[in-house]
Amino acid sequence: MRSLPTTVTVAAAIQENGPVGMLVGSFAYVSSDPMLVGFFGDHRSRTLSRLLDEPAWSFNVLNSDHYSVVDAFRGPVEQRFARLTWTRSARDLPLIRDCLVSIEAVRHSILPAGDHTLVLAEVVDVHWPGESVEPLLYHNGTTTTVHRECRSEPATTGAPR
Ligand SMILES: Cc1cc2nc3c(=O)[nH]c(=O)nc-3n(C[C@H](O)[C@H](O)[C@H](O)COP(=O)(O)O)c2cc1C
């Protein structure tokens, strides 16, 4: 499954001792009515169980300059935000600076999915800096980004809004 390319998102919340978060490649836009996003969390993740203690989360989709964040988030949970620039939203959720998009969402439903849990959340706010930011991608165990020359005109129909 390493060969499946994904975006890279930090799913996060703020707890008593500060921000907690984990990298997820499974983050996805799920529904527009209601507006739902979601990700698959591994049962073995200690951070997942901490996130599931919270009623809301931020989803920070990393940009192509955020490759060092991947290394930071492979480290101990207490140090993952230490070198990041982030702010606290009005809903008390961590927003990582300069993301492709940062989404604030509240718990919708939690569903079993084999050795993972599907976490669905309803979008309550979106922080979007504009179209010029490139996504960070993950493929075959390493970070990469999109190849500009492969771009086609933006689709007007049949694409996520
Ligand atoms: C690029 C990337 C994508 C990942 N995607 C997911 C994911 O979708 N779901 C998941 O549970 N873990 C995913 N992981 C692994 C978790 O980020 C990691 O296992 C977790 O933070 C483990 O640490 P913890 O036990 O301290 O929580 C991903 C890791 C990387 C590097």
The ligand as an ORCA input file, in Angstrom:
! r2SCAN-3c Opt
* xyz 0 1
  C       2.702     10.098      5.572
  C       2.062      9.357      6.715
  C       0.711      9.067      6.666
  C       0.092      8.382      7.714
  N      -1.235      8.116      7.651
  C      -1.867      7.520      8.685
  C      -3.288      7.318      8.667
  O      -3.996      7.655      7.725
  N      -3.840      6.716      9.760
  C      -3.086      6.310     10.834
  O      -3.648      5.795     11.787
  N      -1.752      6.494     10.865
  C      -1.132      7.098      9.829
  N       0.223      7.316      9.868
  C       0.967      6.881     11.040
  C       0.729      7.795     12.209
  O       0.975      9.146     11.915
  C       1.648      7.314     13.368
  O       1.653      5.956     13.373
  C       1.139      7.689     14.668
  O       1.314      9.031     14.916
  C       1.859      6.762     15.648
  O       2.251      7.399     16.699
  P       1.489      7.343     18.112
  O       1.327      5.914     18.534
  O       2.452      8.097     18.926
  O       0.193      7.967     17.869
  C       0.861      7.982      8.822
  C       2.227      8.266      8.866
  C       2.819      8.937      7.827
  C       4.305      9.225      7.884
*
